[in-house]
Amino acid sequence: MAETKDNIIVAIELGTSRISGIAGKQKDGSFQILAYAEEHTTACLKRGIVYNVEKTTQSIKNVVEKLSQTLTQQVNRVYVGIGGQSVRSIKKKVPRNMITPTSITKAHLDEMREESREVIIPDYELLANIPQGFIIDSQFTDEPQGVNGKNIEGDFLNIVARKELQGHIRTCFNSANIDIVETKLTALELANNILTEHEKRAGSALVDLGAGTTTVVVYKKNVVRYLVTIPIGFNNIVEDLMSVLQIEEKEATDILVKYGNAYVNSEDEISKLTQNSYTTSNKEKVPMTKIQHIIEARLIEIMVNAVVQVVNSGYADQLLAGLVITGGGSNIKNIDKAFQNNPRKRFESIRVAKKVITPTVKSTQAAALDEENGMSGSIISLMLAGTENCVGEGSYSGVDIFTSAKIDENTRTNVQTAETERKKIENMMMQLEDYKDRIRSAVNKIRNIKQDIENDTANKRLREEGLRIMNEASEICGNEFHNIVDSLEVKLKNDQRIASAVDLEVQLQDELEALKDTINVAKEDNSFFKKVSQWLKKVVNED
């Protein structure tokens, strides 16, 4: 990290459950935290995406004002963390044929890297570009400059996100009259400060268990090799508890924090669960085993999704330092044991990291910040990445009325565009949920009629009913269904709700095939020739 001297660095993190801000500076070989503030959010952001510009803007203003009051200096510019469900990495290969053996120069490499920055996904933009290595005449090297060769191929990792991710964030800060010094990829800054040098070099996967999302960053040989954000987090467990137990969000969160257990295996723990119960605020007595099953079911889904992404990176078998778990979800009891016993992939080493590695961080007036609960790593890492002063006189100097009017008009336009897009996505998602309900209903009908036909193969009426149900069910997943799925997959990458719809369609097709086979077998068993054949066989056996 660059020397910041007396500069006060201010960073803002926009999370699903809260918007937080931190201020600090280097002093006596350590980084001193001078101020911390947060605003809990409910309808501002979802999985890193700004959904309500007005509320988000007000929350940002409140956080900055709290920081300014603590510092007794006004904050006028900040570093901002970028994250969310659309953030992902894409590999890009760039080949070059030099025709004759040539000494590779910096100009050659700069030209290749510039070409590698191209983003071919519509509505996505580049956030970071990371060289992975080069192959010169079949020989791999990390340092190609000065090497003689005829053919060179560069491997690069582009980290991209939807364009509106940064656009909406900048709109909010413009509306709050706060300058952004620089946007930082939260996942990369967190990995840089949570992972040890050994873990980066030997190979490890950082799993950041957040409220709305789960982020996986894979390191090998000190280079980021893979990054993806999964649109599922510990808020989904809270929502499950709210739905099943019919309780409010605060109570569900308290239950998760107090009773959450990622892995129950010992006889003592099982016995305690079986014997105890929890009385909700609406006076319902709930067995603790039920609460554990609710938490465990969704937790397994989160964990398996994270491990699958590590496998998808292609580096799962090369991670000598294993997994490193951080984020708010790392506070759940036995989270390491849950990952150790996951069915998808075994890892020899699993570490739970609840604080940054270096430098030494000291708090002064930031009593509200718990540096060792797993949730503070991101905001501290963003602060550590800053170098420029963010406070001083003139922090709240106004702009002329013409500039102000232009900013307001741009803000209104951006808000309207964002709201229109949000409503469009919500409408398509409602349609998709309706389709999923119809598919589930059709699957149940198919299974019931299939069982009835198997129990009474001679009943022609049942077979005809089965054919009718087949015809109705086969029409559900038509062009409209596929158009909705395709549109949502573009807008909401890796969304579990869309994936479940696709899985249901596959399940429906399987059930249709099974019912078709059952009807054909029943028809064959009850055909005239089949009956004659059976009669003749019976006569022969009797003789």
Protein Blocks (a to p, Z undefined) as FASTA:
>chain_A
ZZekjaccddddddfkbccddddddeehiacdfbdcddddfklpgghiafblmlmmmmmm
mmmmmmmmmnopacfbdcdddedjkbccddddddddehiacdddfklmmmmmmmmmpcfb
ghiacfbdcdfbdceehiacfblghpacfbdcdddddddddfklmmmmmmmmmmnopacf
bacdfklmmmmmmpcfklmmnopadddddfkbccddddeehiafbdcddfbdfklmmmmm
mmmnopafklmmmmmmmmgcfbdfbfklmmmmmmpccddfkopacdfklmmmmmmmmmmm
mmmmmmmmmmmnopmmmmmnlpadedjklmpghklmmmmmpckbccfbdcddfbdfbdcd
ddfklmkpcfknopmmmmmmmmmmpmbdcbdehklcccdfklmmmmmmmmmmmmmmmmmm
mmmmmmmmmmmmmmmmmmmmmmmmmmmmmmmmmmmmmlmklmmmmmmmmmmmmmmmmmkl
mmmmmmmmmmmghiaklmmmmmmmmmmmmmmmmmmmmmmmmmmmmgmklmmmmmmmmmmm
mZZ
